[in-house]
Amino acid sequence: EHVALRCDVSQEQDVKTTFETILKTCGKISYLVNSAGINRDGLLLRQKASDMRSLLGVNLLGSMLTCRAALPGMMHNPGAAVLNMAAAHR
């Protein structure tokens, strides 16, 4: 059986609600893979603050929020693991 969910990882309540749904529909979490990421390529001197905020919100805060949501259940699950991935674009 499969479940498809949509979540904006930069939004704390969205992450919390999504992980509550995961626990209800799938049970305990054994693995978390954080692979959400965006790129706002450009010169820093020309970079908009809104682009910087969205980049930090998804790429950094998103991983932190999903880890925080998943870890309480994972800590008592032997063999559970978290994989945080990042990519650099040129």
PyMOL Python script that loads the backbone (N, CA, C, O; Angstrom):
from pymol import cmd

cmd.read_pdbstr("""\
ATOM      1  N   GLU A   1       0.843  -1.178   0.000  1.00  0.00           N
ATOM      2  CA  GLU A   1       0.000   0.000   0.000  1.00  0.00           C
ATOM      3  C   GLU A   1       0.886   1.238   0.000  1.00  0.00           C
ATOM      4  O   GLU A   1       1.973   1.232   0.577  1.00  0.00           O
ATOM      5  N   HIS A   2       0.418   2.298  -0.648  1.00  0.00           N
ATOM      6  CA  HIS A   2       1.184   3.527  -0.752  1.00  0.00           C
ATOM      7  C   HIS A   2       0.365   4.712  -0.256  1.00  0.00           C
ATOM      8  O   HIS A   2      -0.862   4.717  -0.343  1.00  0.00           O
ATOM      9  N   VAL A   3       1.053   5.695   0.255  1.00  0.00           N
ATOM     10  CA  VAL A   3       0.426   6.933   0.703  1.00  0.00           C
ATOM     11  C   VAL A   3       1.217   8.092   0.111  1.00  0.00           C
ATOM     12  O   VAL A   3       2.443   8.110   0.220  1.00  0.00           O
ATOM     13  N   ALA A   4       0.557   9.044  -0.503  1.00  0.00           N
ATOM     14  CA  ALA A   4       1.214  10.233  -1.044  1.00  0.00           C
ATOM     15  C   ALA A   4       0.784  11.432  -0.204  1.00  0.00           C
ATOM     16  O   ALA A   4      -0.406  11.650   0.021  1.00  0.00           O
ATOM     17  N   LEU A   5       1.768  12.205   0.257  1.00  0.00           N
ATOM     18  CA  LEU A   5       1.490  13.386   1.068  1.00  0.00           C
ATOM     19  C   LEU A   5       2.258  14.570   0.499  1.00  0.00           C
ATOM     20  O   LEU A   5       3.324  14.407  -0.094  1.00  0.00           O
ATOM     21  N   ARG A   6       1.713  15.743   0.685  1.00  0.00           N
ATOM     22  CA  ARG A   6       2.372  16.979   0.274  1.00  0.00           C
ATOM     23  C   ARG A   6       2.710  17.766   1.525  1.00  0.00           C
ATOM     24  O   ARG A   6       1.893  17.878   2.439  1.00  0.00           O
ATOM     25  N   CYS A   7       3.921  18.312   1.564  1.00  0.00           N
ATOM     26  CA  CYS A   7       4.337  19.052   2.751  1.00  0.00           C
ATOM     27  C   CYS A   7       5.316  20.153   2.365  1.00  0.00           C
ATOM     28  O   CYS A   7       6.280  19.903   1.641  1.00  0.00           O
ATOM     29  N   ASP A   8       5.075  21.361   2.840  1.00  0.00           N
ATOM     30  CA  ASP A   8       6.047  22.450   2.697  1.00  0.00           C
ATOM     31  C   ASP A   8       6.958  22.366   3.908  1.00  0.00           C
ATOM     32  O   ASP A   8       6.574  22.772   5.005  1.00  0.00           O
ATOM     33  N   VAL A   9       8.167  21.839   3.718  1.00  0.00           N
ATOM     34  CA  VAL A   9       9.060  21.581   4.850  1.00  0.00           C
ATOM     35  C   VAL A   9       9.542  22.845   5.537  1.00  0.00           C
ATOM     36  O   VAL A   9      10.117  22.771   6.623  1.00  0.00           O
ATOM     37  N   SER A  10       9.323  23.998   4.935  1.00  0.00           N
ATOM     38  CA  SER A  10       9.726  25.254   5.573  1.00  0.00           C
ATOM     39  C   SER A  10       8.656  25.784   6.526  1.00  0.00           C
ATOM     40  O   SER A  10       8.877  26.779   7.216  1.00  0.00           O
ATOM     41  N   GLN A  11       7.501  25.124   6.567  1.00  0.00           N
ATOM     42  CA  GLN A  11       6.388  25.559   7.412  1.00  0.00           C
ATOM     43  C   GLN A  11       6.191  24.589   8.572  1.00  0.00           C
ATOM     44  O   GLN A  11       5.805  23.439   8.366  1.00  0.00           O
ATOM     45  N   GLU A  12       6.454  25.052   9.782  1.00  0.00           N
ATOM     46  CA  GLU A  12       6.438  24.204  10.970  1.00  0.00           C
ATOM     47  C   GLU A  12       5.132  23.434  11.149  1.00  0.00           C
ATOM     48  O   GLU A  12       5.164  22.231  11.408  1.00  0.00           O
ATOM     49  N   GLN A  13       3.997  24.091  11.019  1.00  0.00           N
ATOM     50  CA  GLN A  13       2.711  23.420  11.224  1.00  0.00           C
ATOM     51  C   GLN A  13       2.454  22.384  10.143  1.00  0.00           C
ATOM     52  O   GLN A  13       1.888  21.327  10.423  1.00  0.00           O
ATOM     53  N   ASP A  14       2.857  22.667   8.929  1.00  0.00           N
ATOM     54  CA  ASP A  14       2.692  21.728   7.828  1.00  0.00           C
ATOM     55  C   ASP A  14       3.493  20.452   8.095  1.00  0.00           C
ATOM     56  O   ASP A  14       3.003  19.347   7.862  1.00  0.00           O
ATOM     57  N   VAL A  15       4.717  20.608   8.581  1.00  0.00           N
ATOM     58  CA  VAL A  15       5.563  19.452   8.913  1.00  0.00           C
ATOM     59  C   VAL A  15       4.933  18.648  10.045  1.00  0.00           C
ATOM     60  O   VAL A  15       4.850  17.422   9.971  1.00  0.00           O
ATOM     61  N   LYS A  16       4.493  19.334  11.083  1.00  0.00           N
ATOM     62  CA  LYS A  16       3.881  18.658  12.228  1.00  0.00           C
ATOM     63  C   LYS A  16       2.651  17.858  11.802  1.00  0.00           C
ATOM     64  O   LYS A  16       2.508  16.694  12.178  1.00  0.00           O
ATOM     65  N   THR A  17       1.774  18.467  11.027  1.00  0.00           N
ATOM     66  CA  THR A  17       0.564  17.799  10.560  1.00  0.00           C
ATOM     67  C   THR A  17       0.901  16.599   9.678  1.00  0.00           C
ATOM     68  O   THR A  17       0.282  15.542   9.801  1.00  0.00           O
ATOM     69  N   THR A  18       1.867  16.760   8.802  1.00  0.00           N
ATOM     70  CA  THR A  18       2.266  15.672   7.912  1.00  0.00           C
ATOM     71  C   THR A  18       2.798  14.484   8.693  1.00  0.00           C
ATOM     72  O   THR A  18       2.447  13.342   8.396  1.00  0.00           O
ATOM     73  N   PHE A  19       3.638  14.736   9.684  1.00  0.00           N
ATOM     74  CA  PHE A  19       4.196  13.630  10.455  1.00  0.00           C
ATOM     75  C   PHE A  19       3.151  12.974  11.355  1.00  0.00           C
ATOM     76  O   PHE A  19       3.240  11.776  11.626  1.00  0.00           O
ATOM     77  N   GLU A  20       2.176  13.727  11.816  1.00  0.00           N
ATOM     78  CA  GLU A  20       1.058  13.119  12.544  1.00  0.00           C
ATOM     79  C   GLU A  20       0.295  12.169  11.624  1.00  0.00           C
ATOM     80  O   GLU A  20      -0.101  11.081  12.042  1.00  0.00           O
ATOM     81  N   THR A  21       0.090  12.577  10.375  1.00  0.00           N
ATOM     82  CA  THR A  21      -0.593  11.735   9.393  1.00  0.00           C
ATOM     83  C   THR A  21       0.236  10.481   9.092  1.00  0.00           C
ATOM     84  O   THR A  21      -0.311   9.382   8.994  1.00  0.00           O
ATOM     85  N   ILE A  22       1.535  10.643   8.948  1.00  0.00           N
ATOM     86  CA  ILE A  22       2.415   9.498   8.685  1.00  0.00           C
ATOM     87  C   ILE A  22       2.306   8.483   9.816  1.00  0.00           C
ATOM     88  O   ILE A  22       2.175   7.285   9.565  1.00  0.00           O
ATOM     89  N   LEU A  23       2.360   8.948  11.045  1.00  0.00           N
ATOM     90  CA  LEU A  23       2.285   8.035  12.189  1.00  0.00           C
ATOM     91  C   LEU A  23       0.935   7.319  12.245  1.00  0.00           C
ATOM     92  O   LEU A  23       0.874   6.137  12.585  1.00  0.00           O
ATOM     93  N   LYS A  24      -0.143   8.026  11.915  1.00  0.00           N
ATOM     94  CA  LYS A  24      -1.474   7.410  11.935  1.00  0.00           C
ATOM     95  C   LYS A  24      -1.661   6.392  10.821  1.00  0.00           C
ATOM     96  O   LYS A  24      -2.269   5.343  11.036  1.00  0.00           O
ATOM     97  N   THR A  25      -1.148   6.687   9.639  1.00  0.00           N
ATOM     98  CA  THR A  25      -1.396   5.819   8.489  1.00  0.00           C
ATOM     99  C   THR A  25      -0.337   4.745   8.284  1.00  0.00           C
ATOM    100  O   THR A  25      -0.637   3.674   7.758  1.00  0.00           O
ATOM    101  N   CYS A  26       0.895   5.019   8.694  1.00  0.00           N
ATOM    102  CA  CYS A  26       2.000   4.092   8.407  1.00  0.00           C
ATOM    103  C   CYS A  26       2.621   3.469   9.657  1.00  0.00           C
ATOM    104  O   CYS A  26       3.346   2.479   9.563  1.00  0.00           O
ATOM    105  N   GLY A  27       2.345   4.032  10.798  1.00  0.00           N
ATOM    106  CA  GLY A  27       2.976   3.526  12.021  1.00  0.00           C
ATOM    107  C   GLY A  27       4.313   4.199  12.281  1.00  0.00           C
ATOM    108  O   GLY A  27       4.575   5.300  11.796  1.00  0.00           O
ATOM    109  N   LYS A  28       5.157   3.520  13.055  1.00  0.00           N
ATOM    110  CA  LYS A  28       6.417   4.131  13.458  1.00  0.00           C
ATOM    111  C   LYS A  28       7.345   4.381  12.271  1.00  0.00           C
ATOM    112  O   LYS A  28       7.272   3.704  11.245  1.00  0.00           O
ATOM    113  N   ILE A  29       8.202   5.356  12.438  1.00  0.00           N
ATOM    114  CA  ILE A  29       9.131   5.758  11.389  1.00  0.00           C
ATOM    115  C   ILE A  29      10.483   5.099  11.655  1.00  0.00           C
ATOM    116  O   ILE A  29      11.037   5.212  12.748  1.00  0.00           O
ATOM    117  N   SER A  30      11.001   4.418  10.650  1.00  0.00           N
ATOM    118  CA  SER A  30      12.314   3.778  10.770  1.00  0.00           C
ATOM    119  C   SER A  30      13.409   4.603  10.111  1.00  0.00           C
ATOM    120  O   SER A  30      14.545   4.637  10.582  1.00  0.00           O
ATOM    121  N   TYR A  31      13.054   5.270   9.011  1.00  0.00           N
ATOM    122  CA  TYR A  31      14.053   6.029   8.260  1.00  0.00           C
ATOM    123  C   TYR A  31      13.482   7.368   7.827  1.00  0.00           C
ATOM    124  O   TYR A  31      12.304   7.479   7.485  1.00  0.00           O
ATOM    125  N   LEU A  32      14.336   8.381   7.846  1.00  0.00           N
ATOM    126  CA  LEU A  32      13.978   9.704   7.350  1.00  0.00           C
ATOM    127  C   LEU A  32      15.058  10.123   6.362  1.00  0.00           C
ATOM    128  O   LEU A  32      16.245  10.118   6.690  1.00  0.00           O
ATOM    129  N   VAL A  33      14.643  10.488   5.149  1.00  0.00           N
ATOM    130  CA  VAL A  33      15.562  11.001   4.143  1.00  0.00           C
ATOM    131  C   VAL A  33      15.148  12.426   3.828  1.00  0.00           C
ATOM    132  O   VAL A  33      14.070  12.659   3.280  1.00  0.00           O
ATOM    133  N   ASN A  34      15.995  13.371   4.172  1.00  0.00           N
ATOM    134  CA  ASN A  34      15.752  14.775   3.859  1.00  0.00           C
ATOM    135  C   ASN A  34      16.454  15.092   2.548  1.00  0.00           C
ATOM    136  O   ASN A  34      17.682  15.163   2.487  1.00  0.00           O
ATOM    137  N   SER A  35      15.658  15.281   1.495  1.00  0.00           N
ATOM    138  CA  SER A  35      16.256  15.588   0.196  1.00  0.00           C
ATOM    139  C   SER A  35      15.611  16.799  -0.472  1.00  0.00           C
ATOM    140  O   SER A  35      15.909  17.105  -1.626  1.00  0.00           O
ATOM    141  N   ALA A  36      14.735  17.481   0.243  1.00  0.00           N
ATOM    142  CA  ALA A  36      14.106  18.684  -0.309  1.00  0.00           C
ATOM    143  C   ALA A  36      15.161  19.786  -0.415  1.00  0.00           C
ATOM    144  O   ALA A  36      15.961  19.979   0.501  1.00  0.00           O
ATOM    145  N   GLY A  37      15.157  20.486  -1.508  1.00  0.00           N
ATOM    146  CA  GLY A  37      16.110  21.572  -1.674  1.00  0.00           C
ATOM    147  C   GLY A  37      15.725  22.459  -2.845  1.00  0.00           C
ATOM    148  O   GLY A  37      15.121  22.013  -3.820  1.00  0.00           O
ATOM    149  N   ILE A  38      16.092  23.725  -2.720  1.00  0.00           N
ATOM    150  CA  ILE A  38      15.864  24.682  -3.804  1.00  0.00           C
ATOM    151  C   ILE A  38      17.163  25.436  -4.050  1.00  0.00           C
ATOM    152  O   ILE A  38      18.068  25.417  -3.216  1.00  0.00           O
ATOM    153  N   ASN A  39      17.250  26.101  -5.197  1.00  0.00           N
ATOM    154  CA  ASN A  39      18.416  26.896  -5.538  1.00  0.00           C
ATOM    155  C   ASN A  39      17.942  28.261  -6.016  1.00  0.00           C
ATOM    156  O   ASN A  39      17.077  28.355  -6.887  1.00  0.00           O
ATOM    157  N   ARG A  40      18.487  29.273  -5.469  1.00  0.00           N
ATOM    158  CA  ARG A  40      18.223  30.649  -5.899  1.00  0.00           C
ATOM    159  C   ARG A  40      19.564  31.232  -6.336  1.00  0.00           C
ATOM    160  O   ARG A  40      20.146  32.073  -5.652  1.00  0.00           O
ATOM    161  N   ASP A  41      20.038  30.769  -7.486  1.00  0.00           N
ATOM    162  CA  ASP A  41      21.360  31.125  -7.973  1.00  0.00           C
ATOM    163  C   ASP A  41      21.404  32.602  -8.354  1.00  0.00           C
ATOM    164  O   ASP A  41      20.462  33.124  -8.951  1.00  0.00           O
ATOM    165  N   GLY A  42      22.485  33.260  -8.012  1.00  0.00           N
ATOM    166  CA  GLY A  42      22.666  34.655  -8.383  1.00  0.00           C
ATOM    167  C   GLY A  42      23.767  35.292  -7.567  1.00  0.00           C
ATOM    168  O   GLY A  42      24.223  34.726  -6.574  1.00  0.00           O
ATOM    169  N   LEU A  43      24.187  36.454  -7.980  1.00  0.00           N
ATOM    170  CA  LEU A  43      25.205  37.192  -7.244  1.00  0.00           C
ATOM    171  C   LEU A  43      24.630  37.698  -5.932  1.00  0.00           C
ATOM    172  O   LEU A  43      23.506  38.198  -5.893  1.00  0.00           O
ATOM    173  N   LEU A  44      25.386  37.574  -4.877  1.00  0.00           N
ATOM    174  CA  LEU A  44      24.913  38.012  -3.562  1.00  0.00           C
ATOM    175  C   LEU A  44      24.510  39.484  -3.579  1.00  0.00           C
ATOM    176  O   LEU A  44      23.532  39.863  -2.935  1.00  0.00           O
ATOM    177  N   LEU A  45      25.238  40.298  -4.293  1.00  0.00           N
ATOM    178  CA  LEU A  45      24.919  41.728  -4.348  1.00  0.00           C
ATOM    179  C   LEU A  45      23.553  42.000  -4.977  1.00  0.00           C
ATOM    180  O   LEU A  45      22.943  43.037  -4.720  1.00  0.00           O
ATOM    181  N   ARG A  46      23.077  41.065  -5.801  1.00  0.00           N
ATOM    182  CA  ARG A  46      21.796  41.246  -6.471  1.00  0.00           C
ATOM    183  C   ARG A  46      20.708  40.344  -5.891  1.00  0.00           C
ATOM    184  O   ARG A  46      19.554  40.407  -6.315  1.00  0.00           O
ATOM    185  N   GLN A  47      21.070  39.516  -4.935  1.00  0.00           N
ATOM    186  CA  GLN A  47      20.136  38.541  -4.363  1.00  0.00           C
ATOM    187  C   GLN A  47      19.065  39.240  -3.518  1.00  0.00           C
ATOM    188  O   GLN A  47      19.382  40.086  -2.682  1.00  0.00           O
ATOM    189  N   LYS A  48      17.823  38.886  -3.738  1.00  0.00           N
ATOM    190  CA  LYS A  48      16.730  39.431  -2.934  1.00  0.00           C
ATOM    191  C   LYS A  48      16.708  38.725  -1.578  1.00  0.00           C
ATOM    192  O   LYS A  48      16.989  37.530  -1.486  1.00  0.00           O
ATOM    193  N   ALA A  49      16.375  39.466  -0.541  1.00  0.00           N
ATOM    194  CA  ALA A  49      16.271  38.879   0.801  1.00  0.00           C
ATOM    195  C   ALA A  49      15.198  37.794   0.835  1.00  0.00           C
ATOM    196  O   ALA A  49      15.344  36.807   1.557  1.00  0.00           O
ATOM    197  N   SER A  50      14.126  37.962   0.068  1.00  0.00           N
ATOM    198  CA  SER A  50      13.065  36.953   0.036  1.00  0.00           C
ATOM    199  C   SER A  50      13.582  35.636  -0.542  1.00  0.00           C
ATOM    200  O   SER A  50      13.177  34.565  -0.090  1.00  0.00           O
ATOM    201  N   ASP A  51      14.474  35.702  -1.537  1.00  0.00           N
ATOM    202  CA  ASP A  51      15.074  34.488  -2.093  1.00  0.00           C
ATOM    203  C   ASP A  51      15.979  33.813  -1.071  1.00  0.00           C
ATOM    204  O   ASP A  51      15.998  32.587  -0.965  1.00  0.00           O
ATOM    205  N   MET A  52      16.730  34.614  -0.321  1.00  0.00           N
ATOM    206  CA  MET A  52      17.599  34.057   0.729  1.00  0.00           C
ATOM    207  C   MET A  52      16.768  33.368   1.811  1.00  0.00           C
ATOM    208  O   MET A  52      17.125  32.285   2.276  1.00  0.00           O
ATOM    209  N   ARG A  53      15.654  33.999   2.213  1.00  0.00           N
ATOM    210  CA  ARG A  53      14.793  33.413   3.236  1.00  0.00           C
ATOM    211  C   ARG A  53      14.176  32.101   2.771  1.00  0.00           C
ATOM    212  O   ARG A  53      14.115  31.142   3.541  1.00  0.00           O
ATOM    213  N   SER A  54      13.718  32.044   1.525  1.00  0.00           N
ATOM    214  CA  SER A  54      13.117  30.804   1.035  1.00  0.00           C
ATOM    215  C   SER A  54      14.163  29.700   0.924  1.00  0.00           C
ATOM    216  O   SER A  54      13.865  28.544   1.225  1.00  0.00           O
ATOM    217  N   LEU A  55      15.372  30.028   0.502  1.00  0.00           N
ATOM    218  CA  LEU A  55      16.444  29.048   0.420  1.00  0.00           C
ATOM    219  C   LEU A  55      16.774  28.479   1.801  1.00  0.00           C
ATOM    220  O   LEU A  55      16.888  27.264   1.961  1.00  0.00           O
ATOM    221  N   LEU A  56      16.925  29.340   2.780  1.00  0.00           N
ATOM    222  CA  LEU A  56      17.206  28.883   4.141  1.00  0.00           C
ATOM    223  C   LEU A  56      16.020  28.118   4.726  1.00  0.00           C
ATOM    224  O   LEU A  56      16.205  27.142   5.453  1.00  0.00           O
ATOM    225  N   GLY A  57      14.818  28.557   4.412  1.00  0.00           N
ATOM    226  CA  GLY A  57      13.623  27.893   4.931  1.00  0.00           C
ATOM    227  C   GLY A  57      13.494  26.462   4.470  1.00  0.00           C
ATOM    228  O   GLY A  57      13.159  25.585   5.266  1.00  0.00           O
ATOM    229  N   VAL A  58      13.753  26.208   3.207  1.00  0.00           N
ATOM    230  CA  VAL A  58      13.639  24.851   2.671  1.00  0.00           C
ATOM    231  C   VAL A  58      14.891  24.041   2.970  1.00  0.00           C
ATOM    232  O   VAL A  58      14.801  22.944   3.521  1.00  0.00           O
ATOM    233  N   ASN A  59      16.066  24.571   2.611  1.00  0.00           N
ATOM    234  CA  ASN A  59      17.303  23.790   2.665  1.00  0.00           C
ATOM    235  C   ASN A  59      17.821  23.536   4.078  1.00  0.00           C
ATOM    236  O   ASN A  59      18.384  22.473   4.337  1.00  0.00           O
ATOM    237  N   LEU A  60      17.649  24.466   4.980  1.00  0.00           N
ATOM    238  CA  LEU A  60      18.165  24.303   6.341  1.00  0.00           C
ATOM    239  C   LEU A  60      17.044  24.032   7.346  1.00  0.00           C
ATOM    240  O   LEU A  60      17.033  22.995   8.009  1.00  0.00           O
ATOM    241  N   LEU A  61      16.115  24.961   7.452  1.00  0.00           N
ATOM    242  CA  LEU A  61      15.033  24.813   8.430  1.00  0.00           C
ATOM    243  C   LEU A  61      14.181  23.581   8.143  1.00  0.00           C
ATOM    244  O   LEU A  61      13.732  22.909   9.071  1.00  0.00           O
ATOM    245  N   GLY A  62      13.958  23.280   6.868  1.00  0.00           N
ATOM    246  CA  GLY A  62      13.158  22.110   6.500  1.00  0.00           C
ATOM    247  C   GLY A  62      13.734  20.824   7.057  1.00  0.00           C
ATOM    248  O   GLY A  62      12.998  19.999   7.596  1.00  0.00           O
ATOM    249  N   SER A  63      15.041  20.642   6.935  1.00  0.00           N
ATOM    250  CA  SER A  63      15.689  19.440   7.487  1.00  0.00           C
ATOM    251  C   SER A  63      15.579  19.404   9.001  1.00  0.00           C
ATOM    252  O   SER A  63      15.353  18.345   9.587  1.00  0.00           O
ATOM    253  N   MET A  64      15.737  20.548   9.629  1.00  0.00           N
ATOM    254  CA  MET A  64      15.652  20.603  11.087  1.00  0.00           C
ATOM    255  C   MET A  64      14.236  20.297  11.567  1.00  0.00           C
ATOM    256  O   MET A  64      14.061  19.564  12.541  1.00  0.00           O
ATOM    257  N   LEU A  65      13.229  20.844  10.900  1.00  0.00           N
ATOM    258  CA  LEU A  65      11.848  20.614  11.315  1.00  0.00           C
ATOM    259  C   LEU A  65      11.427  19.165  11.114  1.00  0.00           C
ATOM    260  O   LEU A  65      10.749  18.595  11.969  1.00  0.00           O
ATOM    261  N   THR A  66      11.821  18.562   9.995  1.00  0.00           N
ATOM    262  CA  THR A  66      11.440  17.171   9.776  1.00  0.00           C
ATOM    263  C   THR A  66      12.167  16.239  10.734  1.00  0.00           C
ATOM    264  O   THR A  66      11.587  15.258  11.200  1.00  0.00           O
ATOM    265  N   CYS A  67      13.420  16.528  11.033  1.00  0.00           N
ATOM    266  CA  CYS A  67      14.140  15.719  12.038  1.00  0.00           C
ATOM    267  C   CYS A  67      13.450  15.830  13.395  1.00  0.00           C
ATOM    268  O   CYS A  67      13.237  14.827  14.076  1.00  0.00           O
ATOM    269  N   ARG A  68      13.106  17.041  13.774  1.00  0.00           N
ATOM    270  CA  ARG A  68      12.449  17.244  15.070  1.00  0.00           C
ATOM    271  C   ARG A  68      11.113  16.507  15.136  1.00  0.00           C
ATOM    272  O   ARG A  68      10.744  15.989  16.190  1.00  0.00           O
ATOM    273  N   ALA A  69      10.396  16.456  14.032  1.00  0.00           N
ATOM    274  CA  ALA A  69       9.103  15.768  14.006  1.00  0.00           C
ATOM    275  C   ALA A  69       9.266  14.250  14.029  1.00  0.00           C
ATOM    276  O   ALA A  69       8.445  13.554  14.625  1.00  0.00           O
ATOM    277  N   ALA A  70      10.302  13.733  13.395  1.00  0.00           N
ATOM    278  CA  ALA A  70      10.476  12.281  13.278  1.00  0.00           C
ATOM    279  C   ALA A  70      11.242  11.658  14.438  1.00  0.00           C
ATOM    280  O   ALA A  70      10.974  10.513  14.803  1.00  0.00           O
ATOM    281  N   LEU A  71      12.171  12.374  15.015  1.00  0.00           N
ATOM    282  CA  LEU A  71      13.082  11.784  16.000  1.00  0.00           C
ATOM    283  C   LEU A  71      12.436  11.211  17.261  1.00  0.00           C
ATOM    284  O   LEU A  71      12.894  10.171  17.733  1.00  0.00           O
ATOM    285  N   PRO A  72      11.407  11.824  17.831  1.00  0.00           N
ATOM    286  CA  PRO A  72      10.855  11.231  19.058  1.00  0.00           C
ATOM    287  C   PRO A  72      10.452   9.766  18.901  1.00  0.00           C
ATOM    288  O   PRO A  72      10.715   8.955  19.788  1.00  0.00           O
ATOM    289  N   GLY A  73       9.825   9.424  17.794  1.00  0.00           N
ATOM    290  CA  GLY A  73       9.443   8.044  17.553  1.00  0.00           C
ATOM    291  C   GLY A  73      10.603   7.170  17.115  1.00  0.00           C
ATOM    292  O   GLY A  73      10.596   5.962  17.351  1.00  0.00           O
ATOM    293  N   MET A  74      11.587   7.762  16.488  1.00  0.00           N
ATOM    294  CA  MET A  74      12.729   7.007  15.985  1.00  0.00           C
ATOM    295  C   MET A  74      13.708   6.627  17.081  1.00  0.00           C
ATOM    296  O   MET A  74      14.409   5.622  16.959  1.00  0.00           O
ATOM    297  N   MET A  75      13.768   7.409  18.148  1.00  0.00           N
ATOM    298  CA  MET A  75      14.761   7.183  19.211  1.00  0.00           C
ATOM    299  C   MET A  75      14.570   5.838  19.895  1.00  0.00           C
ATOM    300  O   MET A  75      15.526   5.286  20.440  1.00  0.00           O
ATOM    301  N   HIS A  76      13.367   5.304  19.879  1.00  0.00           N
ATOM    302  CA  HIS A  76      13.080   4.016  20.534  1.00  0.00           C
ATOM    303  C   HIS A  76      12.923   2.901  19.501  1.00  0.00           C
ATOM    304  O   HIS A  76      12.350   1.850  19.789  1.00  0.00           O
ATOM    305  N   ASN A  77      13.431   3.141  18.310  1.00  0.00           N
ATOM    306  CA  ASN A  77      13.326   2.188  17.219  1.00  0.00           C
ATOM    307  C   ASN A  77      14.745   1.761  16.814  1.00  0.00           C
ATOM    308  O   ASN A  77      15.395   2.464  16.039  1.00  0.00           O
ATOM    309  N   PRO A  78      15.234   0.628  17.322  1.00  0.00           N
ATOM    310  CA  PRO A  78      16.600   0.200  17.009  1.00  0.00           C
ATOM    311  C   PRO A  78      16.846   0.129  15.496  1.00  0.00           C
ATOM    312  O   PRO A  78      16.032  -0.412  14.748  1.00  0.00           O
ATOM    313  N   GLY A  79      17.954   0.673  15.073  1.00  0.00           N
ATOM    314  CA  GLY A  79      18.301   0.659  13.660  1.00  0.00           C
ATOM    315  C   GLY A  79      17.755   1.824  12.868  1.00  0.00           C
ATOM    316  O   GLY A  79      18.036   1.935  11.675  1.00  0.00           O
ATOM    317  N   ALA A  80      16.981   2.698  13.495  1.00  0.00           N
ATOM    318  CA  ALA A  80      16.440   3.860  12.790  1.00  0.00           C
ATOM    319  C   ALA A  80      17.592   4.765  12.345  1.00  0.00           C
ATOM    320  O   ALA A  80      18.640   4.811  12.988  1.00  0.00           O
ATOM    321  N   ALA A  81      17.385   5.477  11.243  1.00  0.00           N
ATOM    322  CA  ALA A  81      18.451   6.322  10.711  1.00  0.00           C
ATOM    323  C   ALA A  81      17.876   7.541  10.003  1.00  0.00           C
ATOM    324  O   ALA A  81      16.757   7.519   9.490  1.00  0.00           O
ATOM    325  N   VAL A  82      18.677   8.607   9.992  1.00  0.00           N
ATOM    326  CA  VAL A  82      18.343   9.837   9.280  1.00  0.00           C
ATOM    327  C   VAL A  82      19.440  10.080   8.251  1.00  0.00           C
ATOM    328  O   VAL A  82      20.627   9.971   8.558  1.00  0.00           O
ATOM    329  N   LEU A  83      19.033  10.410   7.030  1.00  0.00           N
ATOM    330  CA  LEU A  83      19.972  10.759   5.974  1.00  0.00           C
ATOM    331  C   LEU A  83      19.623  12.165   5.505  1.00  0.00           C
ATOM    332  O   LEU A  83      18.534  12.398   4.981  1.00  0.00           O
ATOM    333  N   ASN A  84      20.547  13.101   5.694  1.00  0.00           N
ATOM    334  CA  ASN A  84      20.371  14.465   5.215  1.00  0.00           C
ATOM    335  C   ASN A  84      21.245  14.628   3.975  1.00  0.00           C
ATOM    336  O   ASN A  84      22.456  14.416   4.034  1.00  0.00           O
ATOM    337  N   MET A  85      20.636  15.003   2.861  1.00  0.00           N
ATOM    338  CA  MET A  85      21.373  15.156   1.601  1.00  0.00           C
ATOM    339  C   MET A  85      21.392  16.620   1.199  1.00  0.00           C
ATOM    340  O   MET A  85      20.458  17.372   1.475  1.00  0.00           O
ATOM    341  N   ALA A  86      22.466  17.002   0.548  1.00  0.00           N
ATOM    342  CA  ALA A  86      22.592  18.364   0.022  1.00  0.00           C
ATOM    343  C   ALA A  86      23.248  18.291  -1.332  1.00  0.00           C
ATOM    344  O   ALA A  86      23.981  17.347  -1.627  1.00  0.00           O
ATOM    345  N   ALA A  87      22.990  19.278  -2.152  1.00  0.00           N
ATOM    346  CA  ALA A  87      23.609  19.334  -3.480  1.00  0.00           C
ATOM    347  C   ALA A  87      24.027  20.766  -3.774  1.00  0.00           C
ATOM    348  O   ALA A  87      23.342  21.720  -3.407  1.00  0.00           O
ATOM    349  N   ALA A  88      25.137  20.889  -4.426  1.00  0.00           N
ATOM    350  CA  ALA A  88      25.605  22.205  -4.855  1.00  0.00           C
ATOM    351  C   ALA A  88      25.426  22.295  -6.367  1.00  0.00           C
ATOM    352  O   ALA A  88      25.830  21.397  -7.106  1.00  0.00           O
ATOM    353  N   HIS A  89      24.828  23.372  -6.809  1.00  0.00           N
ATOM    354  CA  HIS A  89      24.595  23.561  -8.239  1.00  0.00           C
ATOM    355  C   HIS A  89      25.510  24.674  -8.733  1.00  0.00           C
ATOM    356  O   HIS A  89      25.722  25.676  -8.049  1.00  0.00           O
ATOM    357  N   ARG A  90      26.034  24.483  -9.906  1.00  0.00           N
ATOM    358  CA  ARG A  90      26.880  25.531 -10.498  1.00  0.00           C
ATOM    359  C   ARG A  90      26.342  25.925 -11.837  1.00  0.00           C
ATOM    360  O   ARG A  90      26.911  26.793 -12.500  1.00  0.00           O
TER     361      ARG A  90
END
""", "prot")
cmd.dss("prot")
cmd.show_as("cartoon", "prot")
cmd.util.cbc("prot")
cmd.orient("prot")
